[in-house]
Amino acid sequence: MGSDSTVKNCWNCGYKKNKQISLFGVCTYFELKGMETKEIPSEIVDVGCKNWIDKIIRTILVVFDGEIL
C-alpha cells in the first residue's frame, strides 16, 4: 500500500500567489501558457486541479531554471 500524504489543493500549490484583490489568490500557471493569471474560484481552492505543482519543485524551476547540478 502506497501512501501519498500530500494534499494537492490550491492552498499548497506552487502556482498560487496571494493577491490583496482576491480572497483565494490567483493561479500563475496560465502565465506559462502566455495568458494572464486567473483568480482561483472558491469551488476549486480546496480541491485543486490537474496543474498542481509542489511549492519546492516550483521554486527549483524558477530559481534554478529547472536544472540542479
C-alpha positions in Angstrom: 0.0 0.0 0.0 1.4 3.3 -1.0 0.7 6.4 0.9 0.8 9.9 -0.5 0.1 12.3 2.3 0.5 15.4 0.1 -2.8 17.4 -0.1 -2.9 18.7 -3.7 -5.2 21.7 -3.3 -4.6 25.4 -4.2 -3.5 26.3 -0.7 -0.3 24.4 -1.0 0.3 24.7 -4.8 3.4 26.4 -6.2 1.4 28.3 -8.7 -0.8 30.0 -6.1 0.0 33.7 -5.5 -1.7 35.8 -2.9 -3.2 39.0 -4.1 -5.0 41.6 -2.0 -7.8 41.9 -4.5 -8.6 38.2 -4.5 -9.9 36.2 -1.5 -8.3 33.0 -2.6 -5.4 34.3 -4.6 -4.5 33.8 -8.2 -3.1 30.9 -10.2 0.1 31.8 -12.1 0.1 28.5 -14.1 -1.5 30.4 -17.0 1.4 32.8 -17.3 3.4 29.8 -18.6 0.9 29.5 -21.4 1.2 33.2 -22.3 -2.1 34.1 -20.7 -3.0 36.3 -17.7 -3.2 34.9 -14.2 -6.6 33.8 -13.2 -8.4 34.3 -9.9 -8.9 31.0 -8.1 -12.6 30.2 -7.7 -14.0 29.2 -4.3 -15.1 25.8 -5.5 -11.6 24.9 -6.7 -9.4 26.3 -3.9 -9.9 23.4 -1.5 -9.9 20.7 -4.2 -7.1 21.8 -6.6 -6.7 20.9 -10.2 -4.6 18.9 -12.7 -1.9 21.6 -12.9 -0.9 21.3 -9.2 2.8 21.5 -8.5 4.7 21.2 -5.2 6.0 24.6 -3.9 9.6 23.3 -3.6 9.6 21.9 -7.2 8.2 25.3 -8.5 10.9 27.2 -6.6 13.6 25.0 -8.2 12.1 25.6 -11.7 12.1 29.3 -11.2 15.3 29.9 -9.2 17.5 27.3 -10.9 15.8 27.4 -14.4 14.8 23.8 -13.9 18.4 22.5 -13.5 20.1 21.1 -10.5 23.7 20.0 -10.7 
